[in-house]
């Protein structure tokens, strides 16, 4: 369930504007995911595919591209077809209500969507169950600071708060910043947990 702060699909062109590479380099995020060609990958909050398409180019499996807005998935599919990329499965659904099997993914990317969900704990618990033991999730979010882009500060979740919530759900975390306004958390499921 979302809180009503949804990034609307009518603004989707902003998400794939080449200028975005300066603020959010794709290669940096892909290096955090450490993709292997046979990884099963979920892109939660995929939008129109800023990360989905580059991920799909690196793996031989089908990437599960998840978004609440079916219009975003249509835009992603148009872009993927133009680029001759056919290993993407388009999944319309809300985080916290996804029906993927347990331990489905080796890697999950969640970019700029967790600040929009109402019940963060249930979404993180769902994510924990979707990842294989030893799996990795990369969370990208807006740091709780004023910036020219992004949602208002009061809608953001700070990196410290997000890290503690991930740890409470069984993840080992590593926090970093892409720039002052954007942080990443590499959250891993220990191999011992099943």
Buried (B, 14 or more C-beta within 10 A) or exposed (E): BBEEEEBEBEEBEEBBEEEBEEBBEBEEBBEBBEBEEEBBBBBBBBBBBBBBBBBBEBBEBEBBBBBBBEBBBBBBBEBBEEEEBEEBEBBBBBBBEBEBEEBBBBBBBBBBBBBBBEEBEBBBBBBBBBBBEEBBBBBBBBBBEEBEEBBEEEEBBBBEEBBEBBEEBBBEBEBEEBEEBBBBBBBBBEEEEE
